[in-house]
Amino acid sequence: MKIPPEISTSILSSRLFSEVNVDPTGDLILDYLIDWDNEEPYLDFKTIISISTTDFPEIAKDVFAFSNFGGGYFLIGFKQRAEKITPSMTDIERRRFIPIGLPADFAIEPANLQTKFNAYTSEQLALEYREFTREFEEELRRFAVIYVPPSTTVLNRSKMGTI
């Protein structure tokens, strides 16, 4: 059964607006960002991130940049393609960022992520963390997203971040 274009468009529009207004880490937004397959000032693909004391300053720097830019996303579980595209590559292998998924032992506690970031700034910024799955090449893979909302003022590092 084919859905008339005016109905399918209105369904998509209402779902899109609902997703955008309600949940910046919703499935529709995540699918769009994954399909975009290109880093932007608001989008960073990562293979993995660590919130350890030695690695977190780099993540905090990116959080500040995203927030000051107007918000942004880290998509975690994607490896940047290193080799040139060849005719024998699959569609997945042709992507700029290959969806490899997260290691089985990968875990970030959202409260720890928030506490780590708050150790760098006196301005509170509510980071959102979500794990999700997607199927690629008939294999269900696990990924994560961190959404950085826009700040109401320019955020700067104002603390040492020793947590």
Steps between C-alpha positions, in 0.01 A plus 500: 500500500645834396454794736395822323786754502302765690435253783852354515650851496277616784585187703871554444475872575310449824743227609801713411372802689407281794846345504680832462297673769492214747804277470827608337626142537189344340521238228407732214778746587753220553415336167543836326840561661623147425389530137671840472835322541701821515651693789365851546543776760209333682588132438801290598533127430710306752616140512496513878530761772641477846400714792820419686685788660772498234267483198210718609655847447479444121133396526427802724659730239269357233198534732580870548533545124170324425312688767634838392426417134134429576507135608640183354540125506765236558407177321706220655573166335610629157851457355633739238572321173873505437525346155381623164172376361530201268234333282507188719398687816153459648274801552598504869872493415450799266377722784732766641421370848455125519242386757707246693301524823617516858714237671301267728670643810438867411297684761454862601293592800312820402534643853879452485513671160304795638714522815821491295384784277371707793850483648617722212243777513293704743212508248273198514434327168276192489669245273282217367639151452322212330601158373314359201523219247488498121530220249781515246578214261244280679676548836350688793761738640501720807585873484483802728420867459582798718287804432645836604229766527565861403615724782320819591835674556847442361650212694866501593711267705499649846608207717784252491283191455678269741215253560 
